[in-house]
Amino acid sequence: MPPSARRLLLTASLLAAGLPLPGLAFTPPPPPVCALASDAVTTAALEATILGASSWPEHQCAMIALIKRGEPAVPVAVRLLGMDDDHLYQAVEIVTALGPRAHAALPALMSRIRDRPPALVVQFQQLYGALASLGPAARPAIPFLIEKSREPAHRDSALGALGKLWKFEPRLVVPHLTAMLEGRQEKLSRDDTISVLFALAEARSEARAALPGALAAIEQAKASGDAMLGMAALRALAAIAEPAQSVPILSKLLAHPVLGDHAVTELGNIGRPAASAVPLLKARLERTGDPVMRAIIAGSLAAIAGKGAG
């Protein structure tokens, strides 16, 4: 085939594939026009499209247009919550996008969790996440979440929501989480302990009474070599303890074969008050050849120095 013919064939192939020609900048095709975004389209029409869309772009066009309506979208989310699991993700997407503006969906969210929990774990988590996204509007649900955190099937998701909402009822949430960590209600599994530790870390200094439980979890993680438990326990320690308590413990753990990496991260999270750990962090930086770990150590050193990691 002569060179001119090969060039012609290449050009035709590139055009057919939508790829840029050699030497020319590629201009992506414009996104499809979403006719449903028009104010002339009713909320009822958007709901009907969401339920019966024949294509994913059409469905997403309707979802985006509906969410932009704000509070008028909430009754649609409530109706979707009353349908089968196939429509649950649509309700969750609407509520999560609207946040506190979707406060009217709270009773429907609680009812769905209590009476018809979804079969898939990921949908379970998304449902609790949508409830937590209501922020202060979810305050009436906090006793309900505390109750659900006592049920093994609901515990992880309920604790995640309590970790986000604790500030709206700290006198209820923090003592409950502390009692759970200490095993005063029942002996927790390893995974449940991790969930409680992460939730307590969200409460920071308000959860200082949970420090003994966090320290006990650190000792357990050290003895078992459990990296995930150690990460959660160190996160709680760094968040809830005074730096004068946490920095010496974290500094000693820098040499631990399993928990050392997490100690690096938490010292960076503490920031300037962790200045006494700088020599140990620099020594660890010199010893390690792992480029990822070197970047993490450098980021923690920058945070302690009060500089951006970049």
C-alpha positions as CSV (number, residue, x, y, z in Angstrom):
1,M,0.0,0.0,0.0
2,P,1.5,3.4,-1.0
3,P,2.2,5.9,1.9
4,S,-0.6,8.2,0.7
5,A,-3.1,5.4,0.9
6,R,-1.9,4.5,4.4
7,R,-2.3,8.1,5.5
8,L,-5.8,8.2,4.1
9,L,-6.8,5.0,5.8
10,L,-5.3,6.2,9.2
11,T,-7.3,9.5,8.9
12,A,-10.5,7.7,8.1
13,S,-10.0,5.3,11.1
14,L,-9.3,8.2,13.5
15,L,-12.3,10.1,12.3
16,A,-14.5,7.0,12.7
17,A,-13.2,6.5,16.3
18,G,-13.7,10.1,17.2
19,L,-9.9,10.5,17.9
20,P,-7.9,13.6,17.1
21,L,-6.0,13.8,13.9
22,P,-2.2,13.9,14.2
23,G,-1.1,17.5,15.0
24,L,-4.6,18.7,15.8
25,A,-6.0,19.4,19.3
26,F,-8.9,17.1,20.3
27,T,-12.2,18.8,20.9
28,P,-14.6,16.6,22.9
29,P,-18.2,16.4,21.6
30,P,-20.6,18.6,23.5
31,P,-22.6,16.9,26.2
32,P,-26.2,15.9,25.2
33,V,-28.7,18.7,25.8
34,C,-30.9,17.9,28.9
35,A,-34.3,19.1,27.8
36,L,-35.7,18.1,31.2
37,A,-33.7,20.9,32.8
38,S,-36.3,23.4,31.5
39,D,-38.4,25.0,34.2
40,A,-41.4,24.1,32.0
41,V,-41.0,20.5,32.9
42,T,-43.1,19.6,36.0
43,T,-41.7,17.8,39.0
44,A,-44.2,15.0,38.3
45,A,-42.8,14.6,34.8
46,L,-39.3,14.4,36.2
47,E,-40.5,11.7,38.6
48,A,-42.1,9.7,35.8
49,T,-38.9,9.9,33.8
50,I,-36.8,8.7,36.7
51,L,-39.1,5.7,37.1
52,G,-39.3,4.9,33.4
53,A,-36.2,6.2,31.8
54,S,-35.1,4.1,28.8
55,S,-31.4,5.2,29.1
56,W,-28.9,6.1,31.8
57,P,-28.3,9.6,30.4
58,E,-32.0,10.3,30.4
59,H,-32.3,9.1,33.9
60,Q,-29.4,11.2,35.2
61,C,-30.7,14.2,33.3
62,A,-34.0,13.9,35.2
63,M,-32.2,13.3,38.6
64,I,-30.0,16.3,38.2
65,A,-33.0,18.5,37.1
66,L,-35.1,17.3,40.0
67,I,-32.4,17.9,42.6
68,K,-31.9,21.4,41.3
69,R,-35.6,22.0,42.3
70,G,-34.6,21.8,45.9
71,E,-37.3,21.1,48.5
72,P,-40.0,20.2,45.9
73,A,-37.9,17.1,45.2
74,V,-38.3,15.8,48.7
75,P,-41.8,14.3,48.3
76,V,-40.4,12.4,45.3
77,A,-37.6,11.0,47.5
78,V,-40.2,10.0,50.2
79,R,-42.2,8.1,47.6
80,L,-39.1,6.4,46.3
81,L,-38.3,5.3,49.8
82,G,-41.6,3.5,49.9
83,M,-40.8,1.5,46.8
84,D,-38.6,-1.6,46.4
85,D,-34.8,-1.7,46.8
86,D,-34.2,-1.0,43.1
87,H,-35.3,2.6,43.7
88,L,-33.6,3.1,47.0
89,Y,-30.4,4.6,45.5
90,Q,-32.5,7.3,43.8
91,A,-34.0,8.3,47.1
92,V,-30.7,8.3,48.8
93,E,-29.1,10.4,46.0
94,I,-31.8,13.1,46.3
95,V,-31.7,13.3,50.1
96,T,-27.9,13.3,50.3
97,A,-27.6,16.0,47.6
98,L,-30.2,18.3,49.4
99,G,-28.8,17.7,52.9
100,P,-30.7,19.6,55.6
101,R,-33.2,20.9,53.0
102,A,-34.5,17.3,52.8
103,H,-35.5,17.4,56.5
104,A,-39.1,16.3,55.7
105,A,-37.8,13.0,54.5
106,L,-36.6,12.0,58.1
107,P,-39.7,10.0,59.1
108,A,-39.6,8.1,55.9
109,L,-35.9,7.3,56.3
110,M,-36.4,6.1,59.8
111,S,-39.4,4.0,58.8
112,R,-37.5,2.4,56.0
113,I,-34.5,1.5,58.2
114,R,-36.8,0.2,61.0
115,D,-39.5,-1.7,58.9
116,R,-37.9,-2.6,55.6
117,P,-34.1,-2.5,55.7
118,P,-32.5,-3.2,52.3
119,A,-30.9,-6.6,51.6
120,L,-27.6,-5.2,50.3
121,V,-25.1,-4.0,52.8
122,V,-24.0,-1.0,50.6
123,Q,-27.7,0.2,50.4
124,F,-27.9,-0.2,54.2
125,Q,-24.9,2.1,54.6
126,Q,-26.2,4.6,52.1
127,L,-29.6,4.8,53.9
128,Y,-27.9,5.7,57.2
129,G,-25.6,8.0,55.3
130,A,-28.6,9.9,53.8
131,L,-30.1,10.2,57.3
132,A,-26.8,11.7,58.6
133,S,-26.6,14.1,55.7
134,L,-29.6,15.9,57.1
135,G,-27.3,17.4,59.7
136,P,-29.1,19.3,62.5
137,A,-32.4,18.2,61.0
138,A,-31.6,14.6,62.0
139,R,-31.3,15.5,65.7
140,P,-34.7,13.9,66.5
141,A,-33.3,10.6,65.1
142,I,-30.4,10.4,67.5
143,P,-32.2,8.2,70.1
144,F,-33.3,6.0,67.3
145,L,-29.7,5.7,66.0
146,I,-28.5,4.8,69.5
147,E,-31.1,2.1,69.7
148,K,-30.1,0.7,66.3
149,S,-26.4,0.8,67.3
150,R,-27.2,-1.9,69.9
151,E,-28.4,-4.3,67.1
152,P,-25.5,-6.2,65.5
153,A,-27.0,-6.0,62.0
154,H,-27.4,-2.2,62.2
155,R,-24.4,-1.4,64.4
156,D,-21.7,-0.3,61.9
157,S,-24.0,1.9,59.9
158,A,-25.7,3.4,62.9
159,L,-22.3,4.2,64.5
160,G,-21.2,5.9,61.3
161,A,-24.2,8.2,61.5
162,L,-23.7,8.9,65.2
163,G,-20.1,9.9,64.5
164,K,-21.4,12.5,62.1
165,L,-24.3,13.7,64.3
166,W,-22.9,13.5,67.8
167,K,-22.5,17.3,68.1
168,F,-26.3,17.8,68.0
169,E,-26.8,15.6,71.1
170,P,-23.3,15.2,72.7
171,R,-24.7,14.3,76.2
172,L,-26.5,11.4,74.7
173,V,-24.1,10.2,72.0
174,V,-20.7,10.4,73.7
175,P,-21.5,8.5,76.9
176,H,-23.2,5.9,74.9
177,L,-20.2,5.4,72.6
178,T,-17.9,5.4,75.6
179,A,-19.9,2.7,77.3
180,M,-19.9,0.6,74.2
181,L,-16.1,0.8,73.9
182,E,-15.7,-0.2,77.5
183,G,-18.0,-3.2,77.0
184,R,-20.4,-2.0,79.6
185,Q,-23.4,-3.0,77.4
186,E,-21.9,-6.1,75.7
187,K,-18.6,-7.4,74.5
188,L,-18.0,-5.9,71.1
189,S,-16.5,-7.7,68.1
190,R,-13.2,-6.5,66.7
191,D,-15.1,-4.8,63.8
192,D,-17.6,-3.1,66.1
193,T,-14.7,-1.9,68.3
194,I,-13.2,-0.3,65.2
195,S,-16.5,1.4,64.3
196,V,-16.9,2.8,67.8
197,L,-13.3,4.1,67.9
198,F,-13.8,6.0,64.6
199,A,-17.1,7.4,65.9
200,L,-15.5,8.6,69.1
201,A,-12.7,10.2,67.1
202,E,-15.3,12.5,65.5
203,A,-16.2,13.8,68.9
204,R,-12.6,14.8,69.6
205,S,-12.0,16.4,73.1
206,E,-15.7,15.9,74.0
207,A,-14.9,12.1,74.2
208,R,-12.0,12.4,76.6
209,A,-13.7,10.0,79.0
210,A,-13.1,7.3,76.4
211,L,-9.3,7.6,76.5
212,P,-8.8,4.5,78.7
213,G,-10.8,2.4,76.2
214,A,-8.7,3.8,73.3
215,L,-5.5,3.0,75.1
216,A,-6.7,-0.5,75.8
217,A,-7.5,-0.9,72.1
218,I,-3.9,0.2,71.3
219,E,-2.5,-2.4,73.5
220,Q,-4.7,-5.1,72.0
221,A,-3.7,-4.0,68.5
222,K,0.0,-4.1,69.5
223,A,-0.3,-7.6,70.9
224,S,-2.3,-9.0,67.9
225,G,-0.6,-7.0,65.2
226,D,-4.0,-5.9,64.0
227,A,-3.3,-2.9,61.7
228,M,-6.9,-1.8,61.2
229,L,-7.7,-1.9,64.9
230,G,-4.5,0.0,65.5
231,M,-5.4,2.6,63.0
232,A,-8.8,3.2,64.6
233,A,-7.3,3.3,68.1
234,L,-4.5,5.7,67.2
235,R,-7.0,7.9,65.4
236,A,-9.1,8.1,68.5
237,L,-6.1,8.7,70.7
238,A,-4.9,11.6,68.6
239,A,-8.3,13.1,68.4
240,I,-9.5,12.9,72.0
241,A,-6.4,13.1,74.1
242,E,-4.4,16.2,75.0
243,P,-1.2,16.4,72.8
244,A,0.9,16.1,76.0
245,Q,-0.7,12.6,76.4
246,S,-0.9,11.4,72.8
247,V,2.4,12.6,71.3
248,P,4.7,10.6,73.6
249,I,2.6,7.4,73.0
250,L,2.6,8.0,69.2
251,S,6.3,8.8,69.2
252,K,7.1,5.5,70.9
253,L,4.9,3.7,68.4
254,L,6.9,5.0,65.4
255,A,9.2,2.0,65.8
256,H,6.4,-0.5,65.9
257,P,6.4,-2.8,62.8
258,V,2.6,-2.6,62.4
259,L,1.4,0.6,64.1
260,G,4.3,2.8,63.1
261,D,2.9,3.9,59.8
262,H,-0.4,5.0,61.5
263,A,1.5,6.8,64.2
264,V,3.2,8.9,61.5
265,T,-0.2,9.9,60.1
266,E,-1.7,10.8,63.5
267,L,1.3,12.9,64.5
268,G,0.7,14.9,61.3
269,N,-2.9,15.2,62.2
270,I,-2.0,16.7,65.6
271,G,0.2,19.3,63.8
272,R,2.3,21.8,65.7
273,P,1.8,20.3,69.2
274,A,3.6,17.2,67.9
275,A,6.9,19.1,67.4
276,S,8.8,16.9,69.9
277,A,8.3,14.0,67.5
278,V,10.1,15.7,64.6
279,P,13.6,14.2,65.2
280,L,12.1,10.7,65.3
281,L,10.1,11.4,62.1
282,K,13.2,12.6,60.3
283,A,15.1,9.6,61.4
284,R,12.4,7.3,60.1
285,L,12.4,9.3,56.8
286,E,16.1,8.6,56.4
287,R,15.6,4.9,57.1
288,T,12.8,4.1,54.7
289,G,13.1,3.6,51.1
290,D,9.4,3.2,50.4
291,P,8.4,6.3,48.3
292,V,4.8,6.2,49.5
293,M,5.9,6.1,53.1
294,R,8.5,8.9,52.5
295,A,5.7,11.1,51.1
296,I,3.5,10.4,54.1
297,I,6.3,11.2,56.6
298,A,7.1,14.4,54.6
299,G,3.5,15.4,54.8
300,S,3.4,14.9,58.5
301,L,6.6,16.9,59.0
302,A,5.1,19.7,56.9
303,A,1.9,19.6,58.9
304,I,3.8,19.8,62.2
305,A,5.8,22.8,60.8
306,G,2.6,24.5,59.9
307,K,3.1,24.2,56.1
308,G,1.0,22.7,53.4
309,A,2.0,19.2,52.4
310,G,2.3,20.3,48.8
